[in-house]
Amino acid sequence: MSVVLGVDLGTTKITCVAVEAASRQVLAVGTTTNDANITSEPDRARGRSEWDINRIVMQGLECLKLVAGQLADRAHAVSAIGITGQQHGMLLVGSDKKPISPLINWQDRRALEPFPGRDHSWLEQTRALLGDDIWKRTGCRLQPGFMAGTLYWLKAQRLLPDQVQALFVMDHFGAILTGSPAVTEPSCAGSSGVFNVRSRDWDDEAIGALGLPRSLFPEVREVTKPIGRLTPEIAALTGLPAGISIGAPIGDHQASFLGSVTDREESVLVNVGTGAQVAVFTSQLDFAPPIELRPFPGGGNLLSNVGLAGGWSYQVLEQFFRDVGRSVFQQDSTVPLYEQLNQLARTVPAGADGLCCEPLFAGTRLDPTVRGTLSGLSPQNFTARHLARAVLEGMGRSLSNGYAEIRKITGRSQSRLIAAGNGLRENPLLSEIVAQAFGLTINFTEHREEAAFGAALTAAAIQ
């Protein structure tokens, strides 16, 4: 039977899965930690986030090789590869299609630096050039780390050479696999800040407003059309058959939805990883901030509330307790403290005895300057266990409030709550809190690699 592969070029890890096309059974998984971050310590302190794109490509190829090895003789049955990966960030490639910049990823915050001679940031300057109503065409407001803002910053610094293209990480990987010019797909391009979600093509007016050349942006191709075939060189490196079809790469948010949800109309997807998102499928174009309208592979859109309190919020709390151990007791834990925090939080009743945390430690999509808060502190609840419970409940509340914003647009509620991401799968207490906040039973997929699985499903569709 035919086998398809899905590759997810994530921020934390890179994964490949092999799926039997007919049964949708996962046959093999290859994964590795993404260790390509090359940001210097001074630049980290400035909020920069730069990654070695060649290293990411090599890790993606290594995962393909791992899966091919696990498939053994069945590797010859692989017929197509789907690709997904982290959105918003970008790299530059020259006329020879080779990278001339690092991957400046979605975590980069240079857009929040002061704009020279003005009392506002680069982000605010870029938004002003695009206009107040641009979100109606692009599906979202421009945020730090978005391709369009980074390109405008590079242009102003005279770091944008002629005859280059700006690509998403998965677009570049697709070009490596095929040896063909890079193309992008609406679910990727929609994360740039200058893509028209209504026409499903680049927004020439927005690109012109930033003074950027149209030639920077690659061809847009729908996921149903392959971008090329696996080259003999890459086939030899990975142990896969040459000539198999490569699908147009898709965004990881949409890939997770594809890989998790079987009933689009009745499901709400909650995805908790480093960050967190809530999304529902729609065939309509109606939306309003803070909700984003994200193109869905093959047609339709997702109504997505993104930038919600995710696993990073709990990581901040864990790091706080590590700091207490080092600073007060001169002891540094050699193991993560998350399970201990969960055990402590379980001893506290719902509501944390009045302690309330809004764990928006890095701001929101609408206002990156917002910070987290603690309220209702008393001598009785100012304890480690109450802090742990309050942060988890704040995460659950952030997700349910995010879903409430979506319901204001659709006027309806979904009957199925689908969970994706290790932030929920590996934290049963958080899952319980989220289910209670939504008033629904939480459902997990059988497989753990939702985005890679979703990418594999797109590969099955192009055969």
N, C-alpha and C positions, 0 to 999 in steps of 0.2 A: 504494500500500500504506500501511497505517496506520503512523504515526510516534508514538513516545512519548518524553517527556523525563524526565530525572532531574536533580535539583538537589542538590548537596552543599554545605551551609553549614559548611565546615571552619574550623579555628582558623587555619591558615596561609593557605589560599586558599579561594575560593568558585568552584564549577564547575557548569556545566550541559552535559549531553550529549544529543544526539538519536539515537535508536536506531530502526531499522526493526524493527517488532514481529515480523514473520514470520521474518526472517533473522538478527536480533540484530546486525546490522551497525551500527557507529557511523557516523552521517552527518555530524555536526557537533559541535564542542566550543567552548564559551566559558568562559573562566576569568579570574579577577582576584585579585590579592593582597588578603587580608583586612587592611585598614588601619584597622580600627575600634577598636583598643585605645586607650582614653582614660585608662588608669591613670596617676596622677601619679607622679613619681619618688619622693617620700616613701612613697606607698602601695606602689609596686613593691618598695621596700626592706623593707616589712612583709609582703610575700607576697601582696598583693592583686592581683586580676586583673579589671578592669572594662572593658566594651566597649560602644560606642554601637550599640544594637540597631537604631535607625533607619538607620544607615549600612549595617549588615549586610543589612537588607531591601533597601535601594536597590541594593547590589552584587548581590544575588541577582536582582533584576529586570533589572539591566544584563546579567547573563549570559544570562537568558532572551531578552532582546532581541538579543544577539549571535548566539545560535543561530538565532533566527527569521530574522535577516538572512542567515545562511549557507544556511538552507534555501530561502530565496526563495519560489518558488511552492509548494514542498512544505510550507511552514508551515501551509497550510490543511488538510494531512493529519494534523496533530497531534491526537491524540484524548484524551490523558491526560498528567498530570504526576505523577511520584513525587518525594518529598522525603526527604532525610536530612540529618544534621548532627551536630555535636559533642554528646556526651551529658553527663549529670551536672549541668552548670551550670543556671542559671535566671534568669528575669526576672519582674518583677511587672507585671501590667496592671490598669488600673482598670475600673470598671463600664462605661466607654465603649470598652473593649477597647484603649485606647492605653497604651503603656508608661509606667510611673511610676518605673521603676528602670533602671539599665543592666543588661546581661547580666553577671551574676557567673559567670564560666565555671569549668570543671573545674580550671583551674590555680590557683584561689584557695586561699590557705592560712590564712585568718583562723581557721578551726576549730582550728588548732594554737596559737593565742594562749592565754595562761593564763586559766583561768576565775576570775573575781573571788572572792577569799577562800578559794580552794582550791589544793591543790598539784598540780592536773592541768589539762588543756587543755579547751577547749570541746568538742573532739571526744570526749574521754573522758567528759565530762559527758553529752553526747548519747547516747553508746553505753550508758552506765549506765541512763539513762531507758528506752531501748529494750529492754534486757535482754540477757543473754549468749547466748540462743538465737534471737534475732531473725533471724539469717542463714539459719536453716533455712526461714523463710517468705519472706524477701526475696531469697534467692539470693546475697547478698554481705554483707560487713561494711561498715558505714558508713565512708567515707573523706573526707579533706579535699576540698572542692569539690563534694560531693554536695548535691543540692537540699535534702534533709531537714535536714542540718546547717546549711546556710546559712539556711534558714527559721527554725530554732530560734534562731540567732544574731540574726537581724533582729528576731524577736519579743522577745527579751530586751533589745534596744537600743531597743525601742518604735519600730521602723522598719517595722512591718508593719501598714498601715492596714486598716480594715474594708473589706469588699466588694471584695477584690482576688483575682486568681488568679495562681498560680505556674505558669509555662509553660517548656518547653524551647524553644530557639531555633527548631527546625523546626516546633513546634506553632504558634508565633506567625506564622511565615512562611506556613503553610498557611491560617491565619485571614485573613491579608492577601490571599491569592490568591482566597479564596472569599467574603470578607465575612461569613462565618458565625462563630459562637462556636468558639473553639479546642477541639480534641479532641486526645488523645494516643493512643499505640498501645503495646502491652505492651513492645516492644523499647526504646522510649524511657522509659516509666514505670519499667521495671525498673532503670534507672540512678539512681533517686532515693534509694533506701535505705528507702522505706516502701511498696513495691509487693509484693504477694503473688504470687510466681511460680507458685504451685500453683493458685490460683483465677483468675489473670490479671486481677486487679483491685486497687485500692488496699487497703492493709491498715489497716482502721479502728482496730484495737488499737494499732498503732504510731503512727499519726497522733495518736490520743488521748493516748498516753503523752508526747508532746512538747507537748501542750497547744495543738495547731494546729487551726483550724477545718477541717472536712471540705470546706467550700465553696471552700477554696483550690485544690483539685485538680480538673482538668478531666475530662470524660467520657473513658472508655477505649473505644477502638473498634479492632477488628481490621483489619488491612491490606486485607482482601478487600472492605471496605465503603468507598466513597468518602466524603469529608468535605464535598463540595460541588462547585461548578463555578466556573470562572474568570469573574470579574466583567467586565462591559464596560469598566470603568475600567482594570483591569490589562491587559486585552486590548489596549486602545488604547496603553498605555505600552510594551508588549512586542512588538506586532506579531503576537500569536497569536490564534487564533479564540476569541471569547467562548463560554462554555458548556461547554468541555472539562472532563472529570472530573479532580478532584484527589484523589490517594490519601492515606490516613492516613500521616503522616510516620513514618519508622522510624529506629532508631539506626544510627550510621555503622559501628560494629563489625559488626553483623549485615548491613548493606548491603554491606560489603566482602566478607563471606563469600558472599552471594548473587551478587555481581558477579564472583567469582573461581572458585568451585567448581562443577563440573558433577556430580561424584559425591560426594554428601554423606557416604555411609557409609565410603568409602575414602580420604577426603582429610583432611589436617591443614593448616590455614591458618596461615602465619606472616606477620604484618603488621608491617612496620617503617617507621614514620614518625618523628615526634618521640619518641613512646614505642614500645612493642612489645607485641604480644599473640600468643598461640598459642591456636587454637580448633579443636574438632571438634564435629560435630553429634551430638545424641542425642535419642531420643524418650523417654528416661527422666528421672526427677527426682532420681536419686542424685548427690550431690556432697559435697565437704567442702573447707573452706579449706586452702590459698590459692586453690583453684579456685572460680570463680563460675559460677552457673547463670543464663544470660541468655536471656530469652524470645526465640524466633525468630519472625519474621513468618509468620503463617498457622498456627503450631503447632510443637510441639517446642521444643528449647532448644539453646543452645551451651554446652559446657563450655569456659570461657575462663580462661586464666591471663594476667592483664593486669598492667600496671605493670612489665614486664620491661625490661631494658636496651635502649633503642632509639637512634635517631639523635641524641638529645640527649646521650648519653654521648660520642659521637664529637665532637660540637660542643664539649663541655667541654674535650676534649683539644686541639682546634683553637684554642680561645680561650687555652689555656695557652701554646701556642707563639706566638700573637700577642703575648701579654703579655711573653714572653721577648724577642721582637724589639723591642718598645717599651721595655721596662725596661732591658735589657742593651745593646742595639745602637742604641737610639734610631731604630729603623726600624719603620714600620707597613706591613704588606702591604696592597695595594689589591685583591687578589684572594683568594678563599677558598683555604685550604691543604689541602683534603681530598685532592685528586689527588696532591699532593706527599707527603702522609702515606701514601697507598696505595702509591705507588712505593717509598717507604722500607720499608714493611711487607713488600712482596713480596721484599725481599732477605734477609729473616729466615726461618729454617726454622720449620715448625710446632712449637709449644711455646715459641717465643720464647726459646730457650736458657735455660729455667728461670724466666723472668719471668712472673708470673701477676697479672692484674688482675681484680678483681671490680668492674665499673664501675657500682655501684649508688649513684651520687652523690647521688640524691635520695630514698633509702630504697626500701622495698618496700610492697606493699599491706598486709601484715601488720604491718610496723613502719616507719613513715615516718622514724623517727630513725636507721635504719641508714645507714651511709656506705660509700663505696667503699674498697677496699684495694689495695695493691701488696705482693707478697711475692716472695721469691726473688731479691731484688736482688743483683747482683754488679758488680764493675768492668767485666766483659765485656758485661753486658746492660743497663747503665744508660745507654742511648743513645736518641736520638729514634726511630730505626727500631724498636727493641725495644718502646718504649712504644706506638707505633702498632699493632704486631702484637698486643701483649698486650691492648690495649683491644678490638680487633676480635674476638680469640678469646674474651675475656670476654663480649662481646655474644652470640656464637654459643653459648657455654656456658650463658648465662642462658636462651636460647630452648629449647635442648634439655633443660635441667633442668626448665623449665616444662612441656614436653610430657611428661616422665617423671611429673610429678605427675598429669597427666590420665590417663595409662595406668594408674596405680594404681587409679583409680576404674573405668575401663572394662574393664580386664583384657585389652585388645587394642591392637594397633598398626595404624595406617593405612599403606596402601601407596603413597600419593601425597602428595608435599610440594608445596603450592601457595604461591607467594610473592605478596604484595601490598605496596604502599607503595613510595615512591621510595627509602627507605633501603636496600632490597635491589636494586631495579631499576637505580639509578644507582651502585651500588658492587659491581662484579663480584667483588672480592676478598672482601668480606663474604659475598656469595652463596656463594662456594666454601667459605668457612669454615663457614657454616650448613649447607650440604649435607653436608659431612664430619661435622659434629657429629650430624646426624640419621641419617646412613647412607643417605640417599635422594637421588635426582636431583631437583633443584629445577626447578619448572615456573612460568613466568610467563604471565599472561594476555596476549592480543593487544592489549588496550586498557590504557591507563594509569590511567584514572579509575575504579577498581573500585567505590568507594562510590556515585558518581553513576550508574554503569552498573547497579548493584544496585537503586538507587531506581527507575530506568527500568523494570526488569523487574517491579517491583511495580505500576507504572502499567499495564503490559501486561496484568496479571492482573485488573484491575478493569474492563476494558472490557466 
